[in-house]
Amino acid sequence: MGSPDPDEAIAGNFVGAPDPYDYATYNLLSHVAFMLACDPERMRLLVVEDEHKLAGVLKRGLEEHGYAVDLAYDGEDGLAMATTTPYDLIVLDVMLPKLDGLAMCQQLRAQHSHTPVLMLTARDAVDDRVAGLDSGADDYLTKPFAFRELLARTRALLRREGRSKDPVLRVADLEIDTVSHEVRRAGKPVELTTKEYAILEYFARNPNRVLTRTQIAEHVWDYDFVSMSNVIDVYIGYLRRKLGDDGENRLLRTIRGTGYQLRAAPA
């Protein structure tokens, strides 16, 4: 028997399909999907989905592709988390207990939240899609769906609202390709781990801005991360060594008592 098509396999066994889910298969397919169609931007996402198994799979899948992901299992918890945490995107199911997805989205917009919302539902009628978009959602995806379509829609929404459509971020002599995850400084390649890359990209999206340790942790780790006093400092040290960030061409500056800054021009 030939090898299964990754897209078909994920669509059939993963996102919203009723068949039992095979985690071993998912681990294999997620790595295949990563190689085939991954353009991750290390952002913090909230997934609001009452089916615990599906929610867990979505979390694992998105984290495999470089995102920090928090979960809520009903609309009330989802609304509370969305209004207290600066998420970059919300993946929101329509059929939720306590507060449905449409009402949650409407309340978010009433509170002047502009966080992009990708709505998920098993309903595929035109009226249902219109209701979702009219509630304030930015996009709509019908279950079951191919996981790489979810990734593509996620990337598209994250590029909106003032985000650059150029996949290459440039800060001074630093270049970061958000599609291939290739990093170069002064034209020379820099090899980074997943976490190092995520931290560096977050800095590159906020050049000259002083980022606190808490801000870095919130955008690179999820709610389960237990902040330790020196974890961020250790990773900054790794980045400096790999970037050759010496005193003469330093990009990453320590702002004492506050955090760190990636300067658009070396100090």
Backbone torsions as a table, in degrees:
resi	resn	phi	psi	omega
1	MET	NA	137.2	-177.2
2	GLY	-73.6	166.9	179.8
3	SER	-69.7	141.1	-179.8
4	PRO	-70.6	147.4	174.3
5	ASP	-69.0	125.6	-176.0
6	PRO	-56.5	-42.6	-177.5
7	ASP	-64.6	-45.4	-179.5
8	GLU	-66.1	-40.0	-178.4
9	ALA	-64.5	-42.7	179.9
10	ILE	-67.7	-40.9	179.7
11	ALA	-63.9	-36.7	-177.1
12	GLY	-81.0	-31.9	-172.3
13	ASN	-114.4	0.8	-170.5
14	PHE	-121.1	-77.9	-164.8
15	VAL	-88.7	88.6	170.7
16	GLY	89.1	-0.8	178.5
17	ALA	-80.3	150.3	-173.8
18	PRO	-79.6	-13.9	-176.4
19	ASP	-66.4	150.5	177.3
20	PRO	-57.8	143.5	-175.8
21	TYR	-96.8	133.9	-179.2
22	ASP	-102.2	106.2	-175.7
23	TYR	-66.0	-34.4	178.0
24	ALA	-63.4	-41.3	177.3
25	THR	-63.6	-41.6	-179.8
26	TYR	-60.6	-43.7	-179.0
27	ASN	-57.4	-41.0	178.4
28	LEU	-67.7	-48.4	-175.0
29	LEU	-67.7	-33.5	-179.3
30	SER	-65.1	-35.8	177.3
31	HIS	-70.8	-36.1	176.3
32	VAL	-64.6	-45.2	179.5
33	ALA	-62.7	-37.1	178.1
34	PHE	-59.7	-43.2	-178.6
35	MET	-71.3	-32.3	-174.7
36	LEU	-84.6	-40.2	-167.4
37	ALA	-147.6	51.9	-177.9
38	CYS	-113.0	125.1	173.6
39	ASP	-132.6	63.5	-171.1
40	PRO	-73.7	142.8	169.4
41	GLU	-120.2	120.5	-172.7
42	ARG	-69.8	95.5	-178.7
43	MET	-127.9	166.3	179.5
44	ARG	-100.9	124.2	-176.6
45	LEU	-115.9	151.1	171.4
46	LEU	-115.0	124.8	175.1
47	VAL	-107.8	121.1	178.9
48	VAL	-112.0	105.3	-173.7
49	GLU	-150.1	124.7	-175.1
50	ASP	-81.4	-17.7	175.2
51	GLU	-79.7	105.8	-171.3
52	HIS	-59.8	-39.4	-178.1
53	LYS	-65.0	-47.0	179.3
54	LEU	-64.6	-41.4	179.3
55	ALA	-60.0	-43.5	179.2
56	GLY	-63.9	-39.2	179.4
57	VAL	-68.0	-41.8	176.7
58	LEU	-60.4	-43.4	179.1
59	LYS	-60.4	-48.3	-179.0
60	ARG	-63.6	-42.4	-179.2
61	GLY	-63.9	-44.9	-179.8
62	LEU	-68.3	-37.5	177.8
63	GLU	-67.2	-34.0	175.4
64	GLU	-60.6	-25.2	-178.4
65	HIS	-102.0	17.5	167.6
66	GLY	98.4	3.4	-178.7
67	TYR	-94.1	151.3	167.8
68	ALA	-91.3	129.3	-170.0
69	VAL	-131.2	130.5	171.3
70	ASP	-110.0	154.5	-178.1
71	LEU	-120.1	144.9	167.7
72	ALA	-135.0	145.7	-174.1
73	TYR	-110.5	0.6	173.7
74	ASP	-149.5	165.8	-174.4
75	GLY	-67.2	-33.9	-179.4
76	GLU	-66.3	-46.9	177.7
77	ASP	-64.8	-39.6	178.9
78	GLY	-60.5	-43.7	180.0
79	LEU	-64.8	-42.2	179.7
80	ALA	-62.4	-43.6	-179.9
81	MET	-67.9	-40.8	-177.1
82	ALA	-67.7	-26.6	-178.0
83	THR	-91.9	-8.0	-179.5
84	THR	-115.2	-8.5	-177.7
85	THR	-127.3	134.7	-178.8
86	PRO	-79.6	77.8	179.2
87	TYR	-75.4	151.3	177.2
88	ASP	-89.0	-21.7	-180.0
89	LEU	-161.7	145.3	175.4
90	ILE	-119.3	125.4	172.4
91	VAL	-99.0	115.3	-165.1
92	LEU	-125.8	120.3	174.6
93	ASP	-77.8	149.0	-179.0
94	VAL	-79.0	-48.5	-175.3
95	MET	-85.9	96.2	-178.3
96	LEU	-127.6	149.3	174.1
97	PRO	-74.4	160.1	176.6
98	LYS	70.1	-50.6	178.7
99	LEU	-149.5	118.8	-175.4
100	ASP	-74.8	166.9	-174.6
101	GLY	-61.5	-36.9	179.2
102	LEU	-63.2	-46.5	-179.7
103	ALA	-66.4	-39.7	178.7
104	MET	-61.6	-44.7	-179.8
105	CYS	-63.7	-42.2	178.7
106	GLN	-60.9	-41.2	179.7
107	GLN	-68.2	-36.8	176.5
108	LEU	-60.9	-47.4	-179.9
109	ARG	-65.6	-34.5	177.9
110	ALA	-64.6	-25.8	177.8
111	GLN	-90.7	11.6	176.5
112	HIS	65.8	29.4	173.6
113	SER	-80.9	130.5	179.4
114	HIS	-107.5	13.3	178.9
115	THR	-60.1	128.5	178.7
116	PRO	-60.2	141.0	-179.8
117	VAL	-123.6	124.2	173.3
118	LEU	-105.9	113.4	-174.3
119	MET	-92.8	136.3	178.7
120	LEU	-114.5	139.8	177.7
121	THR	-162.4	154.5	174.5
122	ALA	-85.0	-8.8	180.0
123	ARG	-82.9	128.3	-176.9
124	ASP	-120.0	11.1	178.0
125	ALA	-72.3	151.3	-179.4
126	VAL	-58.3	-42.2	-178.7
127	ASP	-60.9	-36.0	179.3
128	ASP	-68.0	-41.6	178.7
129	ARG	-65.1	-40.9	178.5
130	VAL	-63.0	-42.4	179.3
131	ALA	-61.1	-40.5	179.3
132	GLY	-64.3	-46.0	180.0
133	LEU	-68.0	-38.0	179.2
134	ASP	-68.8	-22.7	178.4
135	SER	-74.8	-12.3	179.2
136	GLY	119.4	1.1	178.6
137	ALA	-69.0	150.5	179.9
138	ASP	-93.4	-24.2	178.9
139	ASP	-155.3	166.7	-170.2
140	TYR	-142.9	130.9	-179.0
141	LEU	-132.9	128.7	-176.1
142	THR	-94.6	133.3	177.4
143	LYS	-78.8	149.2	-13.0
144	PRO	-76.3	156.7	-177.2
145	PHE	-141.8	160.3	176.9
146	ALA	-73.8	134.2	-177.2
147	PHE	-60.3	-37.1	-179.1
148	ARG	-70.0	-20.8	172.1
149	GLU	-71.0	-39.7	175.0
150	LEU	-58.8	-44.3	178.1
151	LEU	-61.5	-43.8	-178.9
152	ALA	-63.6	-42.4	179.2
153	ARG	-67.6	-36.8	177.0
154	THR	-62.0	-47.0	179.5
155	ARG	-61.9	-42.0	-178.9
156	ALA	-62.8	-42.2	179.9
157	LEU	-67.4	-36.2	-179.8
158	LEU	-70.7	-21.0	178.3
159	ARG	-83.4	-11.5	180.0
160	ARG	-80.6	-176.6	175.0
161	GLU	53.1	51.6	172.1
162	GLY	89.3	-5.8	177.2
163	ARG	-76.6	142.1	-179.5
164	SER	-64.6	138.8	175.7
165	LYS	-83.9	-10.6	176.3
166	ASP	-73.7	122.5	-177.6
167	PRO	-72.1	-10.8	-178.8
168	VAL	-101.9	121.4	175.9
169	LEU	-93.4	136.5	-178.5
170	ARG	-128.9	124.0	176.4
171	VAL	-134.4	114.7	-175.1
172	ALA	53.7	-124.8	-179.7
173	ASP	-96.1	17.5	-179.0
174	LEU	-100.9	133.2	176.3
175	GLU	-126.4	131.6	-179.3
176	ILE	-127.4	116.0	177.6
177	ASP	-90.8	110.9	-175.7
178	THR	-76.3	-9.0	175.6
179	VAL	-86.7	-52.3	-176.1
180	SER	-92.5	-11.5	-175.3
181	HIS	65.0	22.3	175.8
182	GLU	-82.3	134.0	179.9
183	VAL	-120.3	133.7	177.0
184	ARG	-132.2	142.5	171.2
185	ARG	-126.1	124.5	-175.5
186	ALA	53.2	37.1	176.7
187	GLY	83.8	-6.4	-178.0
188	LYS	-99.4	133.9	-178.7
189	PRO	-66.0	144.7	178.2
190	VAL	-124.3	121.7	-179.6
191	GLU	-88.9	123.2	-178.5
192	LEU	-126.1	153.3	170.9
193	THR	-76.3	170.2	179.8
194	THR	-58.0	-45.7	-177.5
195	LYS	-69.1	-40.6	177.9
196	GLU	-61.3	-42.5	179.0
197	TYR	-62.3	-44.2	-177.8
198	ALA	-60.1	-42.7	179.5
199	ILE	-66.1	-44.4	-178.5
200	LEU	-64.3	-40.9	179.3
201	GLU	-64.3	-38.9	178.1
202	TYR	-61.0	-42.3	175.7
203	PHE	-62.4	-43.5	-176.4
204	ALA	-66.0	-26.3	176.8
205	ARG	-81.7	-8.4	178.9
206	ASN	-133.0	56.1	-176.9
207	PRO	-62.4	140.8	178.5
208	ASN	70.5	-2.3	178.3
209	ARG	-90.8	133.8	177.6
210	VAL	-80.2	120.3	-178.6
211	LEU	-106.8	129.0	178.3
212	THR	-78.7	163.7	176.9
213	ARG	-60.6	-37.1	178.9
214	THR	-64.1	-43.7	178.4
215	GLN	-61.2	-43.0	179.6
216	ILE	-63.4	-45.5	-179.5
217	ALA	-62.0	-40.8	-177.4
218	GLU	-66.5	-29.5	-177.4
219	HIS	-93.9	-14.7	-176.5
220	VAL	-111.8	-26.7	176.0
221	TRP	-114.8	168.1	179.7
222	ASP	-101.5	-169.9	-177.0
223	TYR	-60.4	-26.9	-176.6
224	ASP	-76.9	-9.4	-178.6
225	PHE	-71.2	127.0	176.7
226	VAL	-97.2	111.4	-175.6
227	SER	-64.1	129.2	175.6
228	MET	-115.8	147.2	-168.2
229	SER	-57.3	-32.2	-172.3
230	ASN	-117.0	7.4	-176.8
231	VAL	-62.3	-49.3	-179.7
232	ILE	-62.2	-43.0	-179.7
233	ASP	-60.0	-38.9	179.6
234	VAL	-63.2	-44.7	-179.8
235	TYR	-67.1	-35.7	175.9
236	ILE	-62.4	-39.3	177.0
237	GLY	-62.2	-42.3	176.5
238	TYR	-58.8	-46.8	-178.1
239	LEU	-61.9	-43.7	-178.6
240	ARG	-60.6	-42.9	-179.7
241	ARG	-64.2	-43.8	-176.8
242	LYS	-71.9	-28.4	179.2
243	LEU	-85.4	-5.9	-175.5
244	GLY	64.1	39.8	-172.6
245	ASP	-81.8	74.1	-178.9
246	ASP	-85.3	179.9	-175.6
247	GLY	-63.5	-26.7	-175.4
248	GLU	-80.6	-35.4	-176.8
249	ASN	-124.2	40.3	-173.3
250	ARG	-71.8	129.3	174.9
251	LEU	-99.5	-45.9	-177.7
252	LEU	-88.0	111.0	-178.5
253	ARG	-105.2	142.7	173.3
254	THR	-88.0	126.1	175.6
255	ILE	-104.7	101.6	-170.8
256	ARG	-57.1	133.7	179.2
257	GLY	78.6	-1.5	-177.2
258	THR	-126.9	-61.7	-176.5
259	GLY	169.3	-131.8	-175.7
260	TYR	-136.4	159.8	-179.1
261	GLN	-141.0	133.8	171.4
262	LEU	-97.5	112.5	-175.6
263	ARG	-82.8	138.4	178.7
264	ALA	-68.5	-23.4	174.8
265	ALA	-128.7	129.6	-177.8
266	PRO	-56.2	147.0	178.3
267	ALA	-74.8	NA	NA
